[in-house]
Amino acid sequence: MNKNKIIFIIIGIVVIFLVFVMIKIANNSWTTNITKKTSPSDFSIWTYWLDKEKVTSIVNDFKKTNETYNAKNISVENFSNYEDYKQSLTTAMISWKGPDIFMLNNFEKSYLNENILWINPAILKTNDFRKNFKTFFWDDLISSQDDSKGNNIEFVTWIPVWYETLWIYYNRKFNIKSTDLASWAAINNVIDTLKERDSEIKPIWIYSDKSLNLLADTLTQFFLLSDEKITGYKKISDIAMKEWFWSYYSYILDNTTNTWIYTKSNSEKSDLELFSDWDEAMIIGYPSMINNIDNLWFNKNFLFAEPFPHYFEWKWKTLTKYNYFVVNKTNKDEKFAFDLLAYFSTESWEKAFLENFPYLLPALVTLEQDKLQEKIHSSYNLILWDFYKEANSSLLSSYDKWITDLYDNGFSSISTDDTNYLEKTKSLISTVWCKYDKYVKLENLSYDCNKN
C-alpha cells in the first residue's frame, strides 16, 4: 500500500469519526430540546398579605387531588405591601411576564379587568355560586354578556375565599360589656363613663398602621352609615360629607382640649402599643391585626371584640373587604388555571385556607356554622362568632375606591384636618376620577389632574 492510499484511508477514518460525533451531538441536542419542551412548564401565582409557604402548601394539596398535575411546577410569590404588589404586577403585565393567577382587591375592582378571563360556566355554574357564597358576592362577582346567538350568558368572574369587616377590640379591664358596643349611642355612653373614671385614659382610637390604611377604611365605614344612599363617591352632597366627617371626628378628637387623641406629636408609642399598655380602652381595626396584638403581649384574659356598630340595627351598610383570585388572559395553561380556580371555590379548599388564616371570615355559607365557632388565635378566647352579627349579614357591602392608593393616602391625610376637610375631599374626589379616566380609560391624557 503506497503512502497516498494510507493518507486517504486516515482522512476517511477521521471524516467518518467527525460525522459520527456531529450526529451524536445533534441527537443529544434534539433529545434535550424534546425533554425541555415536554417537561412541566412553570405556573406562577401571585398573592399579597398572605403567607407564601402556607399558600404553596395549599396549592400542593390541590396537585395531589389530580394525577395530571402531580409534576406541575408551580411558583408562589407573596407581597407584604399592596403598592409594591400593584407596581410589580403592572410592570409584569407590560413586559408579558405576568403571573398566571393573581389576586385583586374588591376596593379596586376596575384594576386590570381587561387582563383577566372569566370562568367558563361549564366549570363553575353561577347558580351554584349563588347557593354556596355570601349574597354580597353576587353583585361583585357575577357578570354577563351575549353570545353569538344573542343569548345572555352569566359568568363567575372571580373566586373569593374570605372577607373581613371592621371590628372594635376592647379591654375588659375597663368593665366594658358586649352590649356597650351594640350601637354608637351605647359607645357614647361608655366614652363618657370612661372619661369620668380616668381622664388620662383614651376611650377609643383607630389602628393607624399605614400598610393597612385603616384611617381611610374607618372613615369610609362612616360614609356607609350615612342616610344618603352611597353608591359611589363621585357625586355626594356637602350635607352628607359633613355628616360623615363629624361622626368620625367626634370619636377621635378630644373636645375638651380640641386635640387629636394620641397622634405622633403627643406620644412616643404607637396606637397599638398604647392599647396593649392599657392606655386606650378600645381600638378599631380588622381581625387580621390579631397577630400584631399578640406580638405586643396583650393580656390574654382581657382582650374581647365586637363588630363595628351601626347607629341602629338593620340599617346602613357594613364595609366589607376581600381579595379574590383571577386568571391572567396570557396564562400558560388555561385548563389548569380554571381547574385550580374551581378548586378554590370548593369547601375543602376554603376550609384548608381558613385553617391557615383563622382570623378571616369564610366566603362560603356552608362553612359559617363550623368556622364561626373557632378561635381566631390560639392565645386568646376570641372566636369568629364574636365578630359576626346575623342582623348585619344582609348589609355587607363592597366599596370601590377606583384607585386605592390615591384614595387611601388622600383620605388618611384629610382624616385629621377638621378645618379644611370639605374642600380637600372635593379636590381629592376630582383628582381620583381624573386619574381613573387617564389610567384606566386612557382619556384626557394631556390634562394635568393635579390642577383639581
Secondary structure as UniProt FT lines:
FT   HELIX           3..38
FT   STRAND          42..48
FT   HELIX           52..64
FT   HELIX           67..69
FT   TURN            70..71
FT   STRAND          73..79
FT   HELIX           82..94
FT   TURN            95..96
FT   STRAND          101..105
FT   HELIX           106..108
FT   TURN            109..112
FT   HELIX           113..115
FT   STRAND          116..117
FT   TURN            121..123
FT   HELIX           126..132
FT   HELIX           136..141
FT   STRAND          142..146
FT   TURN            148..149
FT   STRAND          152..156
FT   STRAND          159..160
FT   STRAND          162..165
FT   STRAND          167..171
FT   HELIX           172..174
FT   HELIX           178..181
FT   HELIX           184..197
FT   TURN            199..200
FT   STRAND          202..206
FT   TURN            210..213
FT   HELIX           214..224
FT   HELIX           238..252
FT   STRAND          253..254
FT   TURN            255..258
FT   STRAND          259..260
FT   TURN            261..262
FT   TURN            264..266
FT   HELIX           271..276
FT   TURN            277..278
FT   STRAND          280..285
FT   HELIX           287..289
FT   HELIX           290..295
FT   TURN            296..297
FT   TURN            300..302
FT   STRAND          303..307
FT   TURN            313..314
FT   STRAND          318..321
FT   STRAND          323..328
FT   TURN            329..330
FT   HELIX           334..344
FT   HELIX           347..356
FT   TURN            358..359
FT   STRAND          361..362
FT   HELIX           365..367
FT   HELIX           368..371
FT   TURN            372..373
FT   TURN            378..379
FT   HELIX           384..387
FT   HELIX           390..395
FT   STRAND          396..397
FT   HELIX           404..414
FT   TURN            415..416
FT   TURN            418..420
FT   HELIX           421..439
FT   TURN            445..446
FT   HELIX           449..451
//
